[in-house]
Amino acid sequence: MQHIHKGHRERLRQRLAAEGLEAFQPHEVMELLLSFVIPYKDVNPLAHRLIDRFGSLQNVLKADPPLLSEETLISPKVAESIHKLGEWMDMYEHLPEQAPVVMDSWKTAGQYAVQLMRGLKLDCACLVCLSISGSLLHRTPLTTAQEMSPRQVVEIALRHKSYSLLYISGHARGGATPSPEDLNKTRQLVRVLEAVELQLMDFIVACGTEYTSLRKTRLLQPGVSQSLREPNPLFDRWIDD
């Protein structure tokens, strides 16, 4: 008999990409966080147990690691990781307001990609929604470059009223040379976005302090813009040295 939670972890991450964290119940947020701390294990029962014992998601994230470990029979390492997640979320919430992030060229996009993907231990990716001026509207982090379906990409782009999209592929090792998977993903995204009159502005591969713009290297051809009903002023600025 197939386990009731088989594939549940993947479905949670797909929901996160499609709906955003605001659509999640507290125990689902807890389960999502635990999935990054405890790989290859059903963490649904633990998520419920933690919230039942401490009363709320916030209380779990603020609890002292020894108490977390003692009360819920999790390892000290996992308890410490949960506590650190709470500290990071609290720190992020209290960060001072920063100036809008603007990516109006392949160079500024590449610099942003390097900063975003710094210190990677595993390959990951990020879908970035841009305004007509190149301002960052929204970004969706991905655990792997294959996780998001074309339909989810379109749904996110339309939900955030994107003028164009940027896809960043972070390599943990091996340099910033585009892989065959990167090139396949690029072609797939171009076809899907063209059908809904959106443009993939660039596909950036980042590794360490290096990055490669597929638009600049012409691995991402400029022909897509020709099919759009309205000219894209960002496109001309993007490829201008």
Phi, psi and omega in degrees: 000132182290137181294141185298331183260010179298126181081001184294322180300315179294321179295324177299316182290327175294320176297320179301316180294323186275324190246339184086162185293336182295342180274357185268144169283157182307317182292334178286323175297316179299318180295320179297316178297317180296330182295336177274340182268322183240095180283153171061038178208144176289113183256005180301311179299322179293321178300315178296318183295319180297312183290322177298319183287319186257354170094335180196163177299317181300319180294324178297314184290339180264350184292146177294139182307317179300322179292318177303314182293316183291319187280334185239005175060035173261163183290152177304325180295316178294318179299318179295321179295318178298316180297319179296322176301318177298318179296318180294319180295320179294319179296317180297320181297331184256012176293143178294153179300131181248160178295149180303142176278126181240127175239095184248014176201166178295333179289312180293326176293320179295319178296321177295319181297317179299316179295318183292322187261012183297136174078023182296140171258333179227153176298140176209184183208170179209133175261126185242127177265132183242150174274181180296335180266356182095007178287145178289122177262322184192150173224141180240109178286147180233142180284333174218160181288352183255001192287327188263132179280159177305321179298319180294323177300313181296317180299316179294316181300316181288322181298324183261014176052049183288142173271325175202172185234152174234133178244127181247125177251116181263122177261128179287332181204168175093001178087178185263021176285128180301133178274167174303325177295321177299315182292321177295318179297321179299311181299321179296314182295319180301314181297315183293315184289325179299326181294335180247021175059041172242158184241137169277103185295320180196161172234111184255130173254125183237140176209117183063235179262006182256152174209156176229128175265118178292335177290314181294320181278000178068017170285340171249107188286147182282000187296339183300323184297336181293336184273351181282143182290328180245143178294150179252102183295335179294328185299315182295321178291328186297317186266000180279124178289000000 
